[in-house]
Amino acid sequence: MSDKITLVVRFRINSSAKQEFTAKLQEVFTHIVKEETFVEASLVQDMRDPESILNYEVWKESPESFMKNQMSRPYRVEFEKMIVDLKIDRTPAWYSSIADWKRA
């Protein structure tokens, strides 16, 4: 069992809101990358469905500690408000690693 968790969040975003969304998320990540338990993250877009964006984050925390420690950060407030204001659909899911591969 790994000591890391992976948070995968699927966003459905109208093309008119995508620029604002990505700009705000980049701003939020200027803070996230400084968090002690943060490992890595990436933001990807479905090549066949540009309104589907996936955010992939790896943390050295449990889902419970993440929700308590990370979601209460002040820098997340504006981002959370923007998601509601722009009516962005968000589907989060937690994963734990069962195997890892790296380039030899």
TAMOQUI-V571664 format. One record per backbone hydrogen bond with DSSP energy under -0.5 kcal/mol. NH is the residue of the N-H (numbers start at 0). CO is the residue of the C=O. If there is no record, write none. Layout:
# TAMOQUI-V571664
nh:NH co:CO
nh:NH co:CO
This chain:
# TAMOQUI-V571664
nh:1 co:96
nh:4 co:58
nh:5 co:94
nh:6 co:56
nh:7 co:5
nh:7 co:92
nh:8 co:6
nh:8 co:54
nh:9 co:7
nh:9 co:90
nh:10 co:8
nh:10 co:52
nh:11 co:88
nh:12 co:10
nh:12 co:50
nh:16 co:13
nh:17 co:13
nh:18 co:14
nh:20 co:16
nh:21 co:17
nh:22 co:18
nh:23 co:19
nh:24 co:20
nh:25 co:21
nh:26 co:22
nh:27 co:23
nh:28 co:24
nh:29 co:25
nh:29 co:26
nh:30 co:26
nh:30 co:27
nh:31 co:27
nh:32 co:28
nh:33 co:30
nh:34 co:31
nh:37 co:34
nh:38 co:57
nh:39 co:57
nh:41 co:55
nh:43 co:53
nh:45 co:48
nh:45 co:51
nh:51 co:48
nh:52 co:10
nh:52 co:50
nh:53 co:43
nh:54 co:8
nh:55 co:41
nh:55 co:53
nh:56 co:6
nh:56 co:54
nh:57 co:39
nh:58 co:4
nh:59 co:36
nh:60 co:58
nh:65 co:61
nh:66 co:62
nh:67 co:63
nh:68 co:64
nh:69 co:65
nh:70 co:65
nh:72 co:69
nh:75 co:72
nh:76 co:73
nh:79 co:75
nh:80 co:76
nh:81 co:77
nh:82 co:78
nh:83 co:79
nh:84 co:80
nh:85 co:81
nh:86 co:83
nh:87 co:82
nh:88 co:11
nh:90 co:9
nh:92 co:7
nh:94 co:5
nh:96 co:3
